[in-house]
Amino acid sequence: MNGILREISVFAPAKVNLHLAVHERRKDGFHDLESLFLALNFGDSLNFRVISEVSSIDIDMEAVPLQENIIYKAVKLFQDKTGFCTGLKIEVDKRIPLGGGLGGGSSDAAATLLALNKLAGSPLSREELLQMAAALGSDVPFFIYETPTAYVTGRGENITPKDMPQMFLVLVNPGFPSDTARAYSLLDEHRGKKDFYREPRNLTALEWGKFKNDFLDVFTEKERAVYNEIISELRELGAFYANLSGAGATCFGVFEKEEQAKKAAEALQDKWEFVVAAHSFLK
């Protein structure tokens, strides 16, 4: 085993959806999306260590049962594809809130595939990793690209990296999770359970005045009131754009300067469960 990589630590960035339009429901039950993804310098950290117990997978993460853990699913998928069945000890420093609309699970899954590919000697191409990523979840392919910003369409598998200026953000989670499947169900109910066609816009620039999140209007009045309260507070504190990320439950505000974002985060710290100042992730 001399010279073979036996341990690796990786960063799994959170993301926000600067824009998220949900198009018609497909025959496979999924929806076509159109979104502008922004990766952040805030996220989870994962450490992978090869251990002697063959096929043993030990994940140090109490929040999710092992068989339901997307990191575990990513490991099994990689093992089935490559035959790389060495024992693994995986330690997760989980910072991204669960059910927060920040892509935490998806980013962890992508980080797992990328890390295992390096530990195994890079047997898989990016295209093969992307195919595996799509099988794990709609947001996972974006993180395989390791790009700061991308225009994302289809179910999430069509990724077009974009050059964008650095942005400063404040993330605010109200302290409750949002279930993505439920959010889509509410969206279909809101639209009368019919296919909803919208012409793709092919976003090529930061069109702040045209950005939206289709999920924001479909939640219960109580949830909507909380989200709108956070969004209003972010705007009052100087955010020139604020919205919900993903299918909730984290809202975010975009600020012109880092100092503005930090001051806004300080002002909201005592009121909300989770408040973080972040900026767009630069490779």
PyRosetta script that sets phi, psi and omega in degrees:
from pyrosetta import init, pose_from_sequence

init()
pose = pose_from_sequence("MNGILREISVFAPAKVNLHLAVHERRKDGFHDLESLFLALNFGDSLNFRVISEVSSIDIDMEAVPLQENIIYKAVKLFQDKTGFCTGLKIEVDKRIPLGGGLGGGSSDAAATLLALNKLAGSPLSREELLQMAAALGSDVPFFIYETPTAYVTGRGENITPKDMPQMFLVLVNPGFPSDTARAYSLLDEHRGKKDFYREPRNLTALEWGKFKNDFLDVFTEKERAVYNEIISELRELGAFYANLSGAGATCFGVFEKEEQAKKAAEALQDKWEFVVAAHSFLK")
pose.set_psi(1, 5.5)
pose.set_omega(1, -179.4)
pose.set_phi(2, -60.6)
pose.set_psi(2, 132.6)
pose.set_omega(2, 177.4)
pose.set_phi(3, 82.9)
pose.set_psi(3, -6.5)
pose.set_omega(3, -179.9)
pose.set_phi(4, -92.4)
pose.set_psi(4, 133.8)
pose.set_omega(4, -179.2)
pose.set_phi(5, -62.7)
pose.set_psi(5, 127.5)
pose.set_omega(5, -178.0)
pose.set_phi(6, -117.0)
pose.set_psi(6, -11.1)
pose.set_omega(6, -179.4)
pose.set_phi(7, -151.7)
pose.set_psi(7, 142.3)
pose.set_omega(7, 179.7)
pose.set_phi(8, -151.2)
pose.set_psi(8, 140.6)
pose.set_omega(8, 174.9)
pose.set_phi(9, -113.5)
pose.set_psi(9, 137.0)
pose.set_omega(9, -177.3)
pose.set_phi(10, -134.6)
pose.set_psi(10, 154.8)
pose.set_omega(10, 177.7)
pose.set_phi(11, -102.9)
pose.set_psi(11, 134.0)
pose.set_omega(11, 178.6)
pose.set_phi(12, -115.0)
pose.set_psi(12, 97.8)
pose.set_omega(12, -174.3)
pose.set_phi(13, -71.4)
pose.set_psi(13, 147.3)
pose.set_omega(13, 169.3)
pose.set_phi(14, -76.1)
pose.set_psi(14, 164.8)
pose.set_omega(14, 175.3)
pose.set_phi(15, -134.9)
pose.set_psi(15, 159.4)
pose.set_omega(15, 166.2)
pose.set_phi(16, -124.3)
pose.set_psi(16, 154.7)
pose.set_omega(16, 173.1)
pose.set_phi(17, -98.0)
pose.set_psi(17, 103.3)
pose.set_omega(17, 177.1)
pose.set_phi(18, -61.8)
pose.set_psi(18, -32.7)
pose.set_omega(18, 177.1)
pose.set_phi(19, -142.7)
pose.set_psi(19, 139.1)
pose.set_omega(19, 178.8)
pose.set_phi(20, -146.4)
pose.set_psi(20, 105.1)
pose.set_omega(20, 175.2)
pose.set_phi(21, -109.0)
pose.set_psi(21, 129.3)
pose.set_omega(21, 179.2)
pose.set_phi(22, -101.8)
pose.set_psi(22, 119.8)
pose.set_omega(22, -177.4)
pose.set_phi(23, -93.0)
pose.set_psi(23, -159.7)
pose.set_omega(23, -172.5)
pose.set_phi(24, -65.5)
pose.set_psi(24, 155.0)
pose.set_omega(24, 177.2)
pose.set_phi(25, -78.4)
pose.set_psi(25, 134.0)
pose.set_omega(25, -176.1)
pose.set_phi(26, -88.1)
pose.set_psi(26, 169.9)
pose.set_omega(26, -179.6)
pose.set_phi(27, -64.5)
pose.set_psi(27, -26.1)
pose.set_omega(27, 179.3)
pose.set_phi(28, -82.4)
pose.set_psi(28, 2.8)
pose.set_omega(28, 177.9)
pose.set_phi(29, 93.6)
pose.set_psi(29, -15.4)
pose.set_omega(29, 177.1)
pose.set_phi(30, -84.5)
pose.set_psi(30, 168.6)
pose.set_omega(30, 178.1)
pose.set_phi(31, -112.7)
pose.set_psi(31, 143.7)
pose.set_omega(31, 170.4)
pose.set_phi(32, -74.7)
pose.set_psi(32, 139.1)
pose.set_omega(32, -177.3)
pose.set_phi(33, -118.7)
pose.set_psi(33, 160.3)
pose.set_omega(33, 169.0)
pose.set_phi(34, -140.8)
pose.set_psi(34, 116.1)
pose.set_omega(34, -172.1)
pose.set_phi(35, -147.2)
pose.set_psi(35, 157.0)
pose.set_omega(35, 172.2)
pose.set_phi(36, -115.1)
pose.set_psi(36, 108.9)
pose.set_omega(36, -177.2)
pose.set_phi(37, -91.1)
pose.set_psi(37, 139.1)
pose.set_omega(37, 176.4)
pose.set_phi(38, -129.2)
pose.set_psi(38, 116.4)
pose.set_omega(38, 176.7)
pose.set_phi(39, -80.5)
pose.set_psi(39, 147.8)
pose.set_omega(39, -174.1)
pose.set_phi(40, -117.7)
pose.set_psi(40, 163.3)
pose.set_omega(40, 176.5)
pose.set_phi(41, -81.9)
pose.set_psi(41, 1.7)
pose.set_omega(41, 175.4)
pose.set_phi(42, -102.1)
pose.set_psi(42, 137.7)
pose.set_omega(42, 179.3)
pose.set_phi(43, 178.0)
pose.set_psi(43, -164.0)
pose.set_omega(43, 179.4)
pose.set_phi(44, -94.9)
pose.set_psi(44, 159.8)
pose.set_omega(44, 172.9)
pose.set_phi(45, -122.2)
pose.set_psi(45, 136.5)
pose.set_omega(45, -179.6)
pose.set_phi(46, -127.6)
pose.set_psi(46, 137.5)
pose.set_omega(46, 176.1)
pose.set_phi(47, -120.0)
pose.set_psi(47, 128.6)
pose.set_omega(47, -179.6)
pose.set_phi(48, -115.2)
pose.set_psi(48, 127.0)
pose.set_omega(48, -179.9)
pose.set_phi(49, -130.6)
pose.set_psi(49, 128.9)
pose.set_omega(49, 176.6)
pose.set_phi(50, -72.8)
pose.set_psi(50, 130.1)
pose.set_omega(50, 179.5)
pose.set_phi(51, -121.3)
pose.set_psi(51, 167.6)
pose.set_omega(51, -171.9)
pose.set_phi(52, -73.9)
pose.set_psi(52, -27.4)
pose.set_omega(52, -177.3)
pose.set_phi(53, -71.6)
pose.set_psi(53, 105.7)
pose.set_omega(53, -177.1)
pose.set_phi(54, -60.9)
pose.set_psi(54, 133.6)
pose.set_omega(54, 176.7)
pose.set_phi(55, 69.8)
pose.set_psi(55, 1.0)
pose.set_omega(55, 176.3)
pose.set_phi(56, -75.9)
pose.set_psi(56, 131.9)
pose.set_omega(56, 177.9)
pose.set_phi(57, -123.1)
pose.set_psi(57, 109.8)
pose.set_omega(57, -178.5)
pose.set_phi(58, -113.5)
pose.set_psi(58, 110.6)
pose.set_omega(58, -179.1)
pose.set_phi(59, -110.0)
pose.set_psi(59, 117.1)
pose.set_omega(59, -179.1)
pose.set_phi(60, -84.8)
pose.set_psi(60, 80.4)
pose.set_omega(60, -178.9)
pose.set_phi(61, -158.5)
pose.set_psi(61, 107.1)
pose.set_omega(61, -170.9)
pose.set_phi(62, -83.0)
pose.set_psi(62, -18.8)
pose.set_omega(62, -170.2)
pose.set_phi(63, -65.0)
pose.set_psi(63, -30.0)
pose.set_omega(63, -174.3)
pose.set_phi(64, -129.1)
pose.set_psi(64, 132.9)
pose.set_omega(64, 176.7)
pose.set_phi(65, -56.8)
pose.set_psi(65, 147.1)
pose.set_omega(65, -172.0)
pose.set_phi(66, -53.5)
pose.set_psi(66, -50.6)
pose.set_omega(66, -175.1)
pose.set_phi(67, -65.8)
pose.set_psi(67, -21.7)
pose.set_omega(67, 179.5)
pose.set_phi(68, -95.9)
pose.set_psi(68, -6.5)
pose.set_omega(68, -175.3)
pose.set_phi(69, -74.8)
pose.set_psi(69, 125.9)
pose.set_omega(69, -177.4)
pose.set_phi(70, -66.7)
pose.set_psi(70, -24.2)
pose.set_omega(70, 174.5)
pose.set_phi(71, -65.9)
pose.set_psi(71, -44.9)
pose.set_omega(71, 177.1)
pose.set_phi(72, -60.9)
pose.set_psi(72, -43.8)
pose.set_omega(72, 179.6)
pose.set_phi(73, -62.3)
pose.set_psi(73, -39.5)
pose.set_omega(73, 178.8)
pose.set_phi(74, -65.3)
pose.set_psi(74, -40.8)
pose.set_omega(74, 178.5)
pose.set_phi(75, -61.7)
pose.set_psi(75, -48.5)
pose.set_omega(75, -178.4)
pose.set_phi(76, -62.5)
pose.set_psi(76, -40.1)
pose.set_omega(76, 179.0)
pose.set_phi(77, -63.8)
pose.set_psi(77, -42.6)
pose.set_omega(77, 178.5)
pose.set_phi(78, -65.1)
pose.set_psi(78, -42.3)
pose.set_omega(78, -179.8)
pose.set_phi(79, -63.8)
pose.set_psi(79, -42.7)
pose.set_omega(79, 179.8)
pose.set_phi(80, -63.8)
pose.set_psi(80, -35.0)
pose.set_omega(80, -177.7)
pose.set_phi(81, -76.7)
pose.set_psi(81, -36.5)
pose.set_omega(81, -169.6)
pose.set_phi(82, -112.4)
pose.set_psi(82, -19.9)
pose.set_omega(82, -173.8)
pose.set_phi(83, 78.1)
pose.set_psi(83, 9.5)
pose.set_omega(83, 178.6)
pose.set_phi(84, -81.1)
pose.set_psi(84, 87.3)
pose.set_omega(84, -170.6)
pose.set_phi(85, -110.2)
pose.set_psi(85, 29.0)
pose.set_omega(85, 175.8)
pose.set_phi(86, -64.4)
pose.set_psi(86, 153.0)
pose.set_omega(86, 176.4)
pose.set_phi(87, -67.6)
pose.set_psi(87, 148.5)
pose.set_omega(87, -176.4)
pose.set_phi(88, -135.7)
pose.set_psi(88, 137.5)
pose.set_omega(88, 169.0)
pose.set_phi(89, -110.9)
pose.set_psi(89, 118.5)
pose.set_omega(89, -176.1)
pose.set_phi(90, -117.6)
pose.set_psi(90, 120.8)
pose.set_omega(90, 177.5)
pose.set_phi(91, -109.3)
pose.set_psi(91, 131.0)
pose.set_omega(91, -175.2)
pose.set_phi(92, -120.5)
pose.set_psi(92, 121.5)
pose.set_omega(92, 171.0)
pose.set_phi(93, -95.7)
pose.set_psi(93, 96.3)
pose.set_omega(93, -171.4)
pose.set_phi(94, -89.0)
pose.set_psi(94, 110.3)
pose.set_omega(94, 178.7)
pose.set_phi(95, -110.1)
pose.set_psi(95, -30.9)
pose.set_omega(95, -178.1)
pose.set_phi(96, -73.7)
pose.set_psi(96, 125.6)
pose.set_omega(96, -178.0)
pose.set_phi(97, -64.1)
pose.set_psi(97, 140.0)
pose.set_omega(97, 177.9)
pose.set_phi(98, -69.2)
pose.set_psi(98, 140.5)
pose.set_omega(98, -179.4)
pose.set_phi(99, 63.5)
pose.set_psi(99, 32.8)
pose.set_omega(99, -174.1)
pose.set_phi(100, -102.0)
pose.set_psi(100, -1.9)
pose.set_omega(100, -178.7)
pose.set_phi(101, 72.7)
pose.set_psi(101, 17.3)
pose.set_omega(101, -178.5)
pose.set_phi(102, -109.0)
pose.set_psi(102, 8.0)
pose.set_omega(102, 176.0)
pose.set_phi(103, 71.4)
pose.set_psi(103, 25.4)
pose.set_omega(103, -175.4)
pose.set_phi(104, -59.9)
pose.set_psi(104, -50.0)
pose.set_omega(104, 179.6)
pose.set_phi(105, -64.8)
pose.set_psi(105, -41.2)
pose.set_omega(105, 179.7)
pose.set_phi(106, -64.0)
pose.set_psi(106, -41.5)
pose.set_omega(106, 179.1)
pose.set_phi(107, -66.7)
pose.set_psi(107, -40.3)
pose.set_omega(107, 176.9)
pose.set_phi(108, -61.5)
pose.set_psi(108, -41.1)
pose.set_omega(108, 180.0)
pose.set_phi(109, -64.5)
pose.set_psi(109, -44.8)
pose.set_omega(109, 178.9)
pose.set_phi(110, -64.3)
pose.set_psi(110, -42.6)
pose.set_omega(110, 178.3)
pose.set_phi(111, -60.7)
pose.set_psi(111, -36.7)
pose.set_omega(111, 178.6)
pose.set_phi(112, -64.7)
pose.set_psi(112, -47.1)
pose.set_omega(112, 178.9)
pose.set_phi(113, -61.0)
pose.set_psi(113, -44.0)
pose.set_omega(113, -179.1)
pose.set_phi(114, -65.8)
pose.set_psi(114, -41.5)
pose.set_omega(114, -179.2)
pose.set_phi(115, -67.5)
pose.set_psi(115, -45.3)
pose.set_omega(115, -179.5)
pose.set_phi(116, -64.6)
pose.set_psi(116, -35.7)
pose.set_omega(116, 178.4)
pose.set_phi(117, -62.4)
pose.set_psi(117, -38.2)
pose.set_omega(117, 177.1)
pose.set_phi(118, -69.7)
pose.set_psi(118, -43.0)
pose.set_omega(118, 179.4)
pose.set_phi(119, -62.8)
pose.set_psi(119, -32.6)
pose.set_omega(119, -177.3)
pose.set_phi(120, -86.7)
pose.set_psi(120, 0.6)
pose.set_omega(120, 179.6)
pose.set_phi(121, 90.1)
pose.set_psi(121, 22.8)
pose.set_omega(121, 176.8)
pose.set_phi(122, 58.2)
pose.set_psi(122, 55.3)
pose.set_omega(122, 178.7)
pose.set_phi(123, -75.7)
pose.set_psi(123, -20.1)
pose.set_omega(123, -175.0)
pose.set_phi(124, -107.5)
pose.set_psi(124, 141.8)
pose.set_omega(124, 175.5)
pose.set_phi(125, -79.1)
pose.set_psi(125, 168.9)
pose.set_omega(125, 177.1)
pose.set_phi(126, -60.9)
pose.set_psi(126, -39.9)
pose.set_omega(126, -179.9)
pose.set_phi(127, -60.4)
pose.set_psi(127, -40.8)
pose.set_omega(127, 178.3)
pose.set_phi(128, -67.9)
pose.set_psi(128, -39.9)
pose.set_omega(128, 177.3)
pose.set_phi(129, -64.2)
pose.set_psi(129, -38.1)
pose.set_omega(129, 179.2)
pose.set_phi(130, -65.1)
pose.set_psi(130, -38.7)
pose.set_omega(130, 177.8)
pose.set_phi(131, -63.8)
pose.set_psi(131, -41.1)
pose.set_omega(131, 177.7)
pose.set_phi(132, -67.8)
pose.set_psi(132, -39.5)
pose.set_omega(132, 179.6)
pose.set_phi(133, -60.9)
pose.set_psi(133, -43.1)
pose.set_omega(133, -179.4)
pose.set_phi(134, -63.4)
pose.set_psi(134, -31.5)
pose.set_omega(134, 178.7)
pose.set_phi(135, -70.8)
pose.set_psi(135, -23.8)
pose.set_omega(135, -178.5)
pose.set_phi(136, -86.9)
pose.set_psi(136, -28.7)
pose.set_omega(136, -179.0)
pose.set_phi(137, 168.8)
pose.set_psi(137, 157.8)
pose.set_omega(137, -173.5)
pose.set_phi(138, -65.3)
pose.set_psi(138, -31.8)
pose.set_omega(138, -176.9)
pose.set_phi(139, -88.3)
pose.set_psi(139, -12.6)
pose.set_omega(139, -172.1)
pose.set_phi(140, -64.5)
pose.set_psi(140, -41.4)
pose.set_omega(140, -178.7)
pose.set_phi(141, -56.6)
pose.set_psi(141, -36.4)
pose.set_omega(141, 179.6)
pose.set_phi(142, -55.0)
pose.set_psi(142, -42.5)
pose.set_omega(142, -176.2)
pose.set_phi(143, -74.3)
pose.set_psi(143, -23.1)
pose.set_omega(143, 175.7)
pose.set_phi(144, -65.5)
pose.set_psi(144, -32.7)
pose.set_omega(144, -179.3)
pose.set_phi(145, -68.4)
pose.set_psi(145, -24.2)
pose.set_omega(145, -178.2)
pose.set_phi(146, 52.8)
pose.set_psi(146, 44.1)
pose.set_omega(146, 178.1)
pose.set_phi(147, -111.3)
pose.set_psi(147, 144.1)
pose.set_omega(147, -177.7)
pose.set_phi(148, -64.5)
pose.set_psi(148, -38.5)
pose.set_omega(148, -175.6)
pose.set_phi(149, -140.9)
pose.set_psi(149, 143.1)
pose.set_omega(149, 178.8)
pose.set_phi(150, -153.9)
pose.set_psi(150, 148.1)
pose.set_omega(150, 170.6)
pose.set_phi(151, -88.6)
pose.set_psi(151, 122.9)
pose.set_omega(151, -171.8)
pose.set_phi(152, -121.1)
pose.set_psi(152, 130.1)
pose.set_omega(152, 179.2)
pose.set_phi(153, -135.2)
pose.set_psi(153, -173.8)
pose.set_omega(153, -174.7)
pose.set_phi(154, 68.2)
pose.set_psi(154, -144.2)
pose.set_omega(154, 175.2)
pose.set_phi(155, -81.6)
pose.set_psi(155, -4.1)
pose.set_omega(155, -176.2)
pose.set_phi(156, 127.8)
pose.set_psi(156, -2.6)
pose.set_omega(156, -174.9)
pose.set_phi(157, -86.9)
pose.set_psi(157, -16.3)
pose.set_omega(157, 180.0)
pose.set_phi(158, -93.4)
pose.set_psi(158, 109.3)
pose.set_omega(158, -173.0)
pose.set_phi(159, -116.8)
pose.set_psi(159, 124.1)
pose.set_omega(159, 174.5)
pose.set_phi(160, -122.6)
pose.set_psi(160, 101.9)
pose.set_omega(160, 179.4)
pose.set_phi(161, -57.9)
pose.set_psi(161, 143.7)
pose.set_omega(161, -179.4)
pose.set_phi(162, -127.3)
pose.set_psi(162, 146.2)
pose.set_omega(162, 173.1)
pose.set_phi(163, -89.8)
pose.set_psi(163, 120.1)
pose.set_omega(163, -179.2)
pose.set_phi(164, -132.3)
pose.set_psi(164, 152.8)
pose.set_omega(164, 175.9)
pose.set_phi(165, -69.1)
pose.set_psi(165, 160.0)
pose.set_omega(165, 176.7)
pose.set_phi(166, -65.1)
pose.set_psi(166, 141.0)
pose.set_omega(166, -178.6)
pose.set_phi(167, -125.5)
pose.set_psi(167, 149.9)
pose.set_omega(167, 179.9)
pose.set_phi(168, -114.8)
pose.set_psi(168, 128.7)
pose.set_omega(168, -172.2)
pose.set_phi(169, -130.8)
pose.set_psi(169, 160.0)
pose.set_omega(169, 168.4)
pose.set_phi(170, -124.0)
pose.set_psi(170, 127.8)
pose.set_omega(170, 177.8)
pose.set_phi(171, -102.8)
pose.set_psi(171, 133.7)
pose.set_omega(171, -180.0)
pose.set_phi(172, -133.7)
pose.set_psi(172, 118.5)
pose.set_omega(172, 175.5)
pose.set_phi(173, -109.8)
pose.set_psi(173, 132.2)
pose.set_omega(173, -174.7)
pose.set_phi(174, -74.7)
pose.set_psi(174, -7.9)
pose.set_omega(174, 177.8)
pose.set_phi(175, 106.0)
pose.set_psi(175, 4.0)
pose.set_omega(175, 174.0)
pose.set_phi(176, -130.3)
pose.set_psi(176, 150.0)
pose.set_omega(176, -179.6)
pose.set_phi(177, -85.3)
pose.set_psi(177, 165.5)
pose.set_omega(177, 173.0)
pose.set_phi(178, -121.4)
pose.set_psi(178, 131.9)
pose.set_omega(178, 179.4)
pose.set_phi(179, -89.4)
pose.set_psi(179, 120.5)
pose.set_omega(179, -174.5)
pose.set_phi(180, -62.6)
pose.set_psi(180, -43.2)
pose.set_omega(180, -179.9)
pose.set_phi(181, -61.0)
pose.set_psi(181, -40.9)
pose.set_omega(181, 178.0)
pose.set_phi(182, -65.0)
pose.set_psi(182, -39.8)
pose.set_omega(182, -179.6)
pose.set_phi(183, -61.5)
pose.set_psi(183, -42.0)
pose.set_omega(183, 178.1)
pose.set_phi(184, -66.9)
pose.set_psi(184, -37.5)
pose.set_omega(184, 177.6)
pose.set_phi(185, -63.2)
pose.set_psi(185, -42.9)
pose.set_omega(185, 177.1)
pose.set_phi(186, -64.2)
pose.set_psi(186, -37.4)
pose.set_omega(186, 179.4)
pose.set_phi(187, -64.2)
pose.set_psi(187, -46.0)
pose.set_omega(187, 178.4)
pose.set_phi(188, -62.2)
pose.set_psi(188, -40.5)
pose.set_omega(188, 178.1)
pose.set_phi(189, -63.8)
pose.set_psi(189, -41.3)
pose.set_omega(189, 179.8)
pose.set_phi(190, -62.1)
pose.set_psi(190, -33.4)
pose.set_omega(190, -178.5)
pose.set_phi(191, -95.5)
pose.set_psi(191, 10.9)
pose.set_omega(191, 178.0)
pose.set_phi(192, 78.7)
pose.set_psi(192, 21.4)
pose.set_omega(192, 178.5)
pose.set_phi(193, 56.4)
pose.set_psi(193, 31.5)
pose.set_omega(193, 177.6)
pose.set_phi(194, -113.4)
pose.set_psi(194, 159.0)
pose.set_omega(194, 173.5)
pose.set_phi(195, -63.2)
pose.set_psi(195, 142.1)
pose.set_omega(195, -175.0)
pose.set_phi(196, -123.9)
pose.set_psi(196, 107.0)
pose.set_omega(196, -177.0)
pose.set_phi(197, -96.1)
pose.set_psi(197, 132.5)
pose.set_omega(197, 173.4)
pose.set_phi(198, -137.3)
pose.set_psi(198, 132.7)
pose.set_omega(198, -179.7)
pose.set_phi(199, -62.9)
pose.set_psi(199, 125.9)
pose.set_omega(199, 177.1)
pose.set_phi(200, -58.1)
pose.set_psi(200, 142.9)
pose.set_omega(200, -174.7)
pose.set_phi(201, -101.8)
pose.set_psi(201, -12.6)
pose.set_omega(201, 179.5)
pose.set_phi(202, 49.2)
pose.set_psi(202, 67.9)
pose.set_omega(202, -177.4)
pose.set_phi(203, -59.0)
pose.set_psi(203, 125.3)
pose.set_omega(203, 179.9)
pose.set_phi(204, -120.2)
pose.set_psi(204, -4.1)
pose.set_omega(204, -177.4)
pose.set_phi(205, -151.3)
pose.set_psi(205, 174.5)
pose.set_omega(205, 178.0)
pose.set_phi(206, -82.1)
pose.set_psi(206, 94.1)
pose.set_omega(206, -179.7)
pose.set_phi(207, -100.3)
pose.set_psi(207, 70.8)
pose.set_omega(207, -171.2)
pose.set_phi(208, -54.1)
pose.set_psi(208, -39.2)
pose.set_omega(208, -177.7)
pose.set_phi(209, -68.1)
pose.set_psi(209, -17.2)
pose.set_omega(209, -178.9)
pose.set_phi(210, -104.4)
pose.set_psi(210, -6.2)
pose.set_omega(210, -178.1)
pose.set_phi(211, -72.4)
pose.set_psi(211, 149.7)
pose.set_omega(211, 178.6)
pose.set_phi(212, -155.9)
pose.set_psi(212, 175.5)
pose.set_omega(212, 170.2)
pose.set_phi(213, -134.5)
pose.set_psi(213, 113.2)
pose.set_omega(213, -175.0)
pose.set_phi(214, -65.0)
pose.set_psi(214, -18.6)
pose.set_omega(214, -179.5)
pose.set_phi(215, -77.8)
pose.set_psi(215, -23.2)
pose.set_omega(215, -169.6)
pose.set_phi(216, -58.0)
pose.set_psi(216, -34.0)
pose.set_omega(216, -175.0)
pose.set_phi(217, -89.2)
pose.set_psi(217, -2.4)
pose.set_omega(217, -171.3)
pose.set_phi(218, -102.4)
pose.set_psi(218, -9.7)
pose.set_omega(218, -179.1)
pose.set_phi(219, -74.4)
pose.set_psi(219, 169.0)
pose.set_omega(219, 177.6)
pose.set_phi(220, -61.9)
pose.set_psi(220, 160.1)
pose.set_omega(220, -178.1)
pose.set_phi(221, -58.2)
pose.set_psi(221, -37.4)
pose.set_omega(221, -179.6)
pose.set_phi(222, -64.7)
pose.set_psi(222, -47.4)
pose.set_omega(222, 179.0)
pose.set_phi(223, -64.6)
pose.set_psi(223, -44.1)
pose.set_omega(223, -178.6)
pose.set_phi(224, -59.8)
pose.set_psi(224, -39.8)
pose.set_omega(224, -179.4)
pose.set_phi(225, -62.5)
pose.set_psi(225, -39.8)
pose.set_omega(225, 179.5)
pose.set_phi(226, -66.1)
pose.set_psi(226, -47.9)
pose.set_omega(226, -179.9)
pose.set_phi(227, -60.2)
pose.set_psi(227, -45.5)
pose.set_omega(227, -179.3)
pose.set_phi(228, -66.1)
pose.set_psi(228, -31.9)
pose.set_omega(228, 176.2)
pose.set_phi(229, -64.7)
pose.set_psi(229, -45.5)
pose.set_omega(229, 179.6)
pose.set_phi(230, -64.1)
pose.set_psi(230, -45.2)
pose.set_omega(230, 180.0)
pose.set_phi(231, -60.2)
pose.set_psi(231, -42.3)
pose.set_omega(231, 178.5)
pose.set_phi(232, -63.6)
pose.set_psi(232, -41.9)
pose.set_omega(232, 179.5)
pose.set_phi(233, -63.8)
pose.set_psi(233, -40.9)
pose.set_omega(233, 178.9)
pose.set_phi(234, -62.9)
pose.set_psi(234, -40.5)
pose.set_omega(234, 178.5)
pose.set_phi(235, -66.6)
pose.set_psi(235, -41.2)
pose.set_omega(235, 179.3)
pose.set_phi(236, -63.6)
pose.set_psi(236, -28.3)
pose.set_omega(236, -179.8)
pose.set_phi(237, -88.5)
pose.set_psi(237, 6.0)
pose.set_omega(237, 172.2)
pose.set_phi(238, 113.2)
pose.set_psi(238, 0.1)
pose.set_omega(238, 178.2)
pose.set_phi(239, -68.0)
pose.set_psi(239, 130.3)
pose.set_omega(239, 178.2)
pose.set_phi(240, -85.8)
pose.set_psi(240, -10.8)
pose.set_omega(240, 173.5)
pose.set_phi(241, -150.0)
pose.set_psi(241, 136.9)
pose.set_omega(241, 178.3)
pose.set_phi(242, -146.8)
pose.set_psi(242, 144.7)
pose.set_omega(242, -178.8)
pose.set_phi(243, -165.4)
pose.set_psi(243, -178.5)
pose.set_omega(243, 173.8)
pose.set_phi(244, -88.7)
pose.set_psi(244, 144.6)
pose.set_omega(244, 176.7)
pose.set_phi(245, -100.8)
pose.set_psi(245, 135.6)
pose.set_omega(245, 178.9)
pose.set_phi(246, 56.8)
pose.set_psi(246, -139.4)
pose.set_omega(246, 176.9)
pose.set_phi(247, -95.8)
pose.set_psi(247, 26.0)
pose.set_omega(247, -178.7)
pose.set_phi(248, 86.1)
pose.set_psi(248, 171.0)
pose.set_omega(248, 12.2)
pose.set_phi(249, -108.9)
pose.set_psi(249, 14.1)
pose.set_omega(249, -178.2)
pose.set_phi(250, -93.7)
pose.set_psi(250, 133.2)
pose.set_omega(250, 173.3)
pose.set_phi(251, -102.0)
pose.set_psi(251, 161.8)
pose.set_omega(251, -179.8)
pose.set_phi(252, -146.1)
pose.set_psi(252, 153.4)
pose.set_omega(252, 173.8)
pose.set_phi(253, -125.8)
pose.set_psi(253, 144.4)
pose.set_omega(253, 179.4)
pose.set_phi(254, -108.9)
pose.set_psi(254, 129.9)
pose.set_omega(254, -175.2)
pose.set_phi(255, -119.0)
pose.set_psi(255, 153.9)
pose.set_omega(255, -179.2)
pose.set_phi(256, -72.1)
pose.set_psi(256, -33.8)
pose.set_omega(256, -175.7)
pose.set_phi(257, -128.8)
pose.set_psi(257, 149.7)
pose.set_omega(257, -179.0)
pose.set_phi(258, -61.4)
pose.set_psi(258, -39.4)
pose.set_omega(258, -179.3)
pose.set_phi(259, -63.0)
pose.set_psi(259, -36.9)
pose.set_omega(259, 176.6)
pose.set_phi(260, -62.0)
pose.set_psi(260, -44.4)
pose.set_omega(260, -178.9)
pose.set_phi(261, -63.3)
pose.set_psi(261, -42.8)
pose.set_omega(261, -179.6)
pose.set_phi(262, -63.9)
pose.set_psi(262, -41.1)
pose.set_omega(262, 179.4)
pose.set_phi(263, -66.6)
pose.set_psi(263, -39.2)
pose.set_omega(263, 178.3)
pose.set_phi(264, -64.6)
pose.set_psi(264, -42.0)
pose.set_omega(264, 178.8)
pose.set_phi(265, -61.7)
pose.set_psi(265, -42.0)
pose.set_omega(265, 178.7)
pose.set_phi(266, -62.1)
pose.set_psi(266, -38.0)
pose.set_omega(266, -178.1)
pose.set_phi(267, -68.9)
pose.set_psi(267, -24.6)
pose.set_omega(267, -175.7)
pose.set_phi(268, -102.2)
pose.set_psi(268, -7.8)
pose.set_omega(268, -173.5)
pose.set_phi(269, -54.8)
pose.set_psi(269, -43.3)
pose.set_omega(269, -173.0)
pose.set_phi(270, -79.7)
pose.set_psi(270, -12.3)
pose.set_omega(270, -175.4)
pose.set_phi(271, -96.6)
pose.set_psi(271, -38.1)
pose.set_omega(271, -172.4)
pose.set_phi(272, -113.2)
pose.set_psi(272, 154.2)
pose.set_omega(272, -174.3)
pose.set_phi(273, -60.0)
pose.set_psi(273, -39.8)
pose.set_omega(273, -173.0)
pose.set_phi(274, -139.8)
pose.set_psi(274, 118.7)
pose.set_omega(274, 178.9)
pose.set_phi(275, -137.4)
pose.set_psi(275, 125.9)
pose.set_omega(275, -178.9)
pose.set_phi(276, -139.7)
pose.set_psi(276, 134.2)
pose.set_omega(276, 170.2)
pose.set_phi(277, -90.9)
pose.set_psi(277, 134.1)
pose.set_omega(277, -177.0)
pose.set_phi(278, -145.3)
pose.set_psi(278, 172.2)
pose.set_omega(278, 171.9)
pose.set_phi(279, -139.2)
pose.set_psi(279, 166.2)
pose.set_omega(279, -178.2)
pose.set_phi(280, -60.5)
pose.set_psi(280, 144.1)
pose.set_omega(280, -173.8)
pose.set_phi(281, -78.6)
pose.set_psi(281, 127.4)
pose.set_omega(281, 177.9)
pose.set_phi(282, -111.1)
pose.set_psi(282, 124.8)
pose.set_omega(282, -178.8)
pose.set_phi(283, -67.5)
pose.dump_pdb("model.pdb")
